[in-house]
């Protein structure tokens, strides 16, 4: 029996380079091992949903995965090509025990991987490690049924869209949202400009990652040219959305979370709203000003989701763009659903997106700084810096607030690096904070 390549394991999913660390045998082995893991937890008999994105390697990997699940004795509900959120939607709507999405998300075209759901929650961390430990055997009783929940999914999205005409620009980046974006825009009133909706795993126009500014250039230009009310961009598998206002300015994820929080808190005054440690102080202060309780959680979209559930929060999100709702929907990060909720929030606020953005306090932030640091050195460096910053918040690494703003230093969970971010209330304040952090790192023998 082919062993599942341990190099595929990441913090929250499985990922590899096709033809190097990932092939069809690995996909088949994953199917068998997922079936065994489901049985070990008393799950699986109600079926597992499977779908794939538009990468060139996804059809063969998906076919091998389904073969492994069937050999493992599970009933498989096979969905058409589509965005990752359709898998969680199908699991919820059809009452299934789990789901697997074959996707490389926003990674380069030669990479691919798998996102796993079991028992209503993502499989991550130690639970992913169980895939290599569980006893595997082939069983009878496996089956495959073709299902398409796209009509129901479209209807659920439209139920959140305000019934007013808007001028919208949409950019799917040739990712898996393309067909659904075309249907969604076609069912909404107003004028719609569609960019790069043809699903093409080579990503010929730009990389499908809306958290990177250069990937939003086509959308920004279209918004200005077409005098659109706003623009929406989706990542490769559709679990994140990026937004551009009517002036062509990027609205960052923490600003979008604040927009949504202000809307949610009108129905749930005093409720907690969770955001990760990378988020702006403007978000945390804004939640409090809107009558909510701001909760700072660790970075990592699965961890943000777990903190939302633990707090009973109606909303949670992180700077990478993963946003979750706990008030309704099914606790999944879904870029299309977030887009519909944002349109509704704007409609109820009576403001345009640029008006909302311009009303926020000005800040001056660095991009995320990724500092090479051997894994075995991370704890030493963080400990040395912590000794000089006794008042640091230690939710995830070290976050230090001063009258100038704040800085963050934390360990990357996926690379031999430390990550840092600095945000100041002025350019001079940002520079002072950055100099302070650089000095602390130099004293810890790490130079940036």
N, C-alpha and C positions, 0 to 999 in steps of 0.2 A: 504494500500500500504506500502510495506516494506521501512523503512527509510534507506538512505545510511549512513553507519557508519562514523561519522565525524573523528574518529581516523585514517581513511585511508589517510587523507589529508597530503601531504608533500609540499615542496616548488615548485617542478616541476612535480610531478606525484602523483598517489595514490598507497599506499603500505600498506600491512598488513600481519598478520600471519594467515595462512589458518586454519579455524576451531576455531579461537579465535576472531580476529577483521575483518576477511574477509571470506565470504562464497558466495554460488551461488546466494542467495537473494540480496546480495550487488551488484554482477555483473549485475543482471537483473535490479536492481534499477538504476545503473549507465547508462545502456542502455537507459532507459526511460528518465532519466535526461539529458543525452547528446543529445538525440533527441530534447528535449524541448529547450535546450540551442542553438542548431543549428538553430531551427526555429526562436527563438527570435532574431537571428542575420541575418535572411533571408537566411540561408544556409540549406543544407541537401538534397535538391531535386536531386542533382547530385550524391548522394551516399556517403557511408562511407566504407572504407576498414577496414577489421578486420583480424588480424593474432594472432598467439600465439607462445610462446617458448616451450621448451621441458620439462618443469617442470611437475611433476606428477599431479598437480592440474589444470594445464592450460586447458586441454580439457573441463572439466565440467564448469569452469569459462567462457571460451570462448563461449560455447553453451548457457549459461544463458545470457551473454552479448548480443549475437546476438538476442536472444528472446526478450530482453528488447528494443533493437533498432527497431526491427520489430513492436513490440507493440506500439512503439512511432511513427510509421508511416514512418520510413526511409528505403530507398533501401540500402541493405547491400551487399557489394562485399567481399565475403569470400575468403581469401587467404589460401594456405596450411601453415603448420608449417614452420617457417623460422625466420631469424634474423629481428630485429626491422627495419633496413633500407629498407627492402622490402615494408613496409607499406608506408613510405614516397615516395618511388619510384613509387608505384602503384598510390598513390594520384596524383603525378605529371604527370605520364604517361597517366593515364586514365581520368584526369581532374575531380577528385572527390572533394567533399567539405570537407572531413575530413577523419580521420583514428584513429583506436584504436589498440594498441598492448597489448596483455595480456602477461606480463613478470614480473619476479622478478629481472631481470637484473643480477647483480653479488651478490645479497643477498643470505642468507642461503636457503637451499632447502624447508624449511617449510614456506617460505614467497613468496608472489606473489603480483601482482599489475597491473597497467594500465598506459600506456603513451598515451596521447591524442593529436591529431592534429585537428585543425579547422581553415578553411580559410587560409590554407597555413602556419600556425605557431603553435608551441606548446601551449597548454593550461596550464597556470601556474599562480602562485600567486593569485591575487584577482579573476582572471577569473575562477580558480578552485573553489573558494568559491561560485561562482554563481551557481554551480551545486546543492548546498543545498538551494538556494533561488528561483530558477526558478519554475514557475507553471508547474506542470506535469499532463498530461492526456494521456490516451491511444487513438490511432488513427488508422484508416484504411489506407491502401496504402503501408504498409511495405512489403518488399520482400527480397529474398536472391538469389544471383547469385554467382556461384563458378567461380573464375578466378585464373589463374596461370601466374604470370609475371616473373617467375624465368628465363625463357630462355632470355627474353629481358634484365633482370637485369644482367645475366651472360655476355651477349654480350656487355653491357655498361661497365662492369668492364674490360673485355678483351681489349676493345678499348683503355684503358689507360696503359695496360701492354706493356713494351718494347718487341719487337719481337726477343729477344736474349735468348739463353738457360742459365738457372741459376740452381744452387743447392740450394734448399730452404727447410727449415723445417717449418711445420705448426702445431699449437696446438690450437684446438677448445675448449679444456677443457670440452668436452662432452656437450657443449652449442649448441645454435640454429644455429650456422654457419656451423656445421659439414657437412651436405650434400652439401652445396654450396662450401665449401672449397674443398671437394673431386672433384666436377665438375670443379672448377676453376683451381686447380692444374693439373687435367687431361687434360685440354685444353691448358696448357702453356708448352713451350718447356723446356727441362732440366730434372734434377733429383729432385724428390720431396719426402720428408719424411713426412708422415702424423701421427700425434699424437692425440689420444682421439677425433676422429671425430664422433664416435657413439654417437648420441644424447641420453643423459641419465640424467634426472632431479635429480638424486641422487648425481651427480658429484663425481663418485667413485675414480677418480685419483687425482684431486686437485681442489680447488675452482676456478671458472672461472673469476678471476680478475687479469689482467696482470699488474696492478699498484702495486701489492704486490710481492716483489722479490721471496719469496719462491714458488709462483705459477709458476714461470718461470724456476724452476730447471730442469724439464724434457726437456724443450725446449733447455736450455743451453747445457745440456749433449748431446742431439741429434745433435746440430749444430757442436760441437767439434768432436764427434764420426764420423759423416758423412761428415766432412769437408765441411759443407754447407757455402754458401755465406752469409747467414743471416737466422734468424728465426722470425716467425710471430706468435703472440698469440692473441686470441680474447676473449673478455669478454662474459658473459653468453648470452646476446642478440645481440651481434655483432655490437654495435655502437662505440666500442673502440678497438684499436689495441696496443699491446706492441711489441717492437722489440729487438732482440739480434743480435749483430754483429758476424762476423766470428770467433772472438776470444772468444766468449761466454760471452762478456760483455753486460750488459743491456744498451740500449739507452733510456734515459728517455724522457718523452713526450715533454718537452721544447726543448730538443735537436732535436727531430724529427720535431717539428714545425720549428726550424731554418733551418734544411735541406730542408724542403718544401718551406720555405720563400725564400731561396737563389735561388731556381728554379723558383718560381713564379715571383720573381722580375726581372728576365731576360726578361720576357715578359711585365711586368708592372713596369718599373723603377720609383722609387719615390712613389710607392703605400703604403698605410698604411697596417700594419700587426698588428692584435690585439692578445694580450695574457693576461692572468689573473695575478693578483698581486702576486700569489704564484710562478710565473715563475722566472727562474734564470736571473740575470743581464746579463749573457752571451747571452741569447736570445735577449734581448732588444738592447744590444751593437752590436750583430751580424747582426740584421736587419738593423740598421743604417749603419754599415760598408758595407752591401750589396746594399746600395742605397735606402733603404726603410724608411718609417716613422713608428717607433715603437709606438704603442698605448697600454697603460696599462689599462685594464678594470677590473671590479669586478669579483670575482670568482662566479661560477655557470654557467653550460654549456648553459642554456637558455639565461642568461645575456650576455655571450660572443658572442653568435649568434646574439643577438639584436644589440650589439655594432658593430659587423662586418657589419651588414646591414646599420646602421646609418652612419658609416664611409665610406661606399662603398669599403670596404677592400676585396681583393681577397682571404684572408686567415685569420683564427682566431683559437685559441685553448687554452686549459687550462691544468694545470698539471695533472688533473685526467685522461687525455687521450682523451677527447672529442675534435675533430678537425673538422672544417668546411671550406668549400671552397665557395667563393663568385664569383670566375671567371667563373666557370661552375659547373655542377651538380645542385642540387636543395636545397642548403643551409641546408643539413642534415648531422648530425654526423654519419659517416658510416665507420666502421673499415676496411672492405674489400676494399672500394674505396680508403681510405687513404693509405692502403698498396700498391695498384697499383700505386698511384701517387708517393709514396716514391720510388718504384722500378724505375719508370721513371726518377725521380730526380737523383737518383744515376747513372743511365745509362748516362744521359746527363752530369753529373759532371765528369765522367771518374774516380771516386774514389770508393773504397770500403767503406762500412759503418764504419769499424774500422778506416780507414784512415780519414774519416770525423770526427769521435769522437775524435781521438787522436790530431787533429789539433785545437780543442777547448781549451780555457784557462782552467787550472785546478781550481776547486773550492772545498770547503770543507763545506758541508751543513749538517744540522741536518735533520732527518725525520720530517714530520709534527708533531708538539707537540699539543696534545689535552688536554687542561687544564680545569678540572671541575670548573664551575662557574655558580651559579644560574642565570636564565634568568633575574631576577629582579636586579641582581648585575652587569650585563655586561656593561651597559652604564656608571655606576659609575667608574668601573675599567678603561675602555677605556678613559674616560674623565680625570682621574687622571694621566694616563700615557701620554696622549696627552699634558697636561699642562707642562710636563717635556721634550717634544719632539716637539717644535713649528715648526720645519722644516719638519715634517713628511708629506709624500704623503697620502692623505685621500681618495683615490679612493675607497677603501674597507677596512675599519679599519685604521691601521697606518702602513706605510712602511717607515723605516728610513734607509737612505744610509749614509755610512761613508767611509773613506779610507780603512777600514778593510773589507767592504762588506755591507751587509744589514740585517735587521731583519723586520719581519712582525708580527703584532698582530691584529687579527680580530675576530668578533663574528661568531660562527657557526650558520647557519640558520636552522639546523635540530636537534641540541642537546643543553643541558644546559652546554655548554663549550665555552671557547675561544680557538682559534687555533693560533699557532705560528710557524714560520720557520725562521731559521738563516742560512745565507750563507756567508762564508768568503773566501778571496783570499788566505788565509793560515790557517793552523790548529790553530795557535796562534790567528789570527784575528777572526776566528769563535768563539773561546773560550772567547775572550774579548767581542764580541758582545753578546754572550749568558749570560755572567756575567752582562753586562749592562742591558739587558732585565730582568733578574732575579731580579736585584736590584730595577728596576722601579716597578715590580709587587709586590715585598715585601713592598715597600713604599705605594702601593695601597691596601695592606692587602690581596694579593693573592699570595700564595706560590706555587712554582713549584719544 
